[in-house]
């Protein structure tokens, strides 16, 4: 991953390049942005640029020994930490146990989310964490001498998933960092990170990708026709993962859409028995997928509310979602929209707290009966 491979984000690229060339590399940086805006590709391109022996004014050279190693993410001075699931049978409890899978996955899919990664490692119902033991691994790696004589860089993807013990040990490292070390914390929810860690990092906020950049990449890299690329770029709303999902049939989004439509219809018709069966179906999905489904429901409620206000240019729905919205959106209005969103947020909190999923989703479906009548 080079800076030229990062979609859009020209202002941040120039800032990072300038920091390197002017010798202002902060030892701890918090790269924040929503899913799909390119925070991870930016971090990897930045780490490559820092390590490159023959960097230009715009990008890494691609030919020096460091860049050659970066092509396969095997540079000995670059370390990764990321959420994993413990597998006691296969003795996998630190990130290095997954590193071969991680490297191949990131190279193939530079724009990805947590669900993509969990599907890759077949996490099933397990919730992913950066476990306490990982902090010892990070410390061990940073005490080693640099193989290339330059910076040692640790990229932590989703630091908000760190176990509290790991987070507190990382805090000590940030307070007294070893010489020539750089921490790049790549976060989608920075407010969930310890405030003491946040205060010791230089924060870089990554905005949504501009529509024109997504449009251009869809045409140049994926061969999408101009009319379709315009529509997909708008629907993506700054999230390149959404753009990719619009190109390729996404089974998960299709499932979420069908589950949402089914729940709204069953709740409106007050079919309690069928709603119970619906709840059991959703409860059979893994916890991470359940949380993703609840996020999808929140998006659909928000989009239908905007659609009901006749602000079609501000909506971001697929053709199937919009067709459903023409009939469903009148039921989402100023009298119930906040109530529905509050119930979805509460359900999401309960899922995160490992409350019985059947109870959570059946309870939400029953409340939806009342809310849709408002």
Steps between C-alpha positions, in 0.01 A plus 500: 500500500645833380358848550394488135283196579308685773173630357458876544627650829750724318524754782594238761747333264681832454502560875652158574759534223593846628541371857746233382705728276518771768595257777178550698387140543298480823575184700129424554228586248128424517361466147122524533226455245181317422505158341595507133674839487848347471659537843683166476630553144620845613684353801674235289594750226633736770705223664642405158593863431673539837702182440583562133870561425439696177170677554392771258304815576174318438543130584728211591733375227368144478842355415722530811539195729252650748231547233554149367427362847197727534351345188433188709471683836800309632723793596671394826459843661124525434275331752123456496246459779134437421189337650509120510304217655675256730519145373632277777489186283731655241693696766420838347491777759718783360495687171817333368311170501279653229763708324522291180121519456507871583768588246329311217162649594617863518697477175196359320242728667656832607150645561332270752305500826494289815236262369708427189798412720293286740354308207854443375607337828163323548432671832134385508337615827821613667556871565837627390745676731861609518576292806705589805789277391548712186650785701787271604554409135510867398750580776718201406513604133584860581792402723666331202750697296373640171587261216529779244647764730195726468166535674313212664131547422205334673163526326208423732175451312186574706672591829150546646491118510796479738455313827533749792825332615646536150384862477660594833833337410493680165449826689830444682673443166355823364618689809857369467539386138819324388721703267393521135165331545170602346155385607221533244162437665235452231158553652134511396379589850768715668270606785505140624877516551638592843506883532857476630604326178315754288676786676842351421439465127494742212151467354442487125135514396433333165186626329271319260646444155382760253245374249712592197793284616278195552338562161840519328634182666187304410548590135879462480564197722172310473381592152161627618311703240466871572126504568526212747816634665329834577212321670722261696731781615203697632354196674837428664485832688877517543539131592692298242397170660138589420603577143660156468190338649290672235720351226508147637192322623526529876324208667516656846335827394234302314438295815479813717259665257271196494508469880416869542211485251368182662507652849321818396226305323453249782493775762246703304282190459553402867595142415649411837577134427687588179683781682625249755633281219661808344673576831635146519639529146688822580619356832666219304741746339830584670519796739699715259247438222215581740664833580550567129134419436390747768723766341338420166154542658601840635615606156175382341289685756702818446483471119126435503440798727691726259316344205169572675604866518528493117874567510588231249833659407616450861420128510753223441310179422531222247225457241339221706514709817352801322219295350411382849528856634231627260249293697659482843638852559161656601514280811825665614422852612583764759274329757683167508842534335687579822319226689596238242862620493517492880369141508756395237780662701385323815484166317853557370624572852339181631659291224840647588435403864421139395135516601298208359458587131158334464364718780662816360362463148155375603468789745599748228253348253215533752585865566502561124129409489418800716751737344380442143146599602613845619 
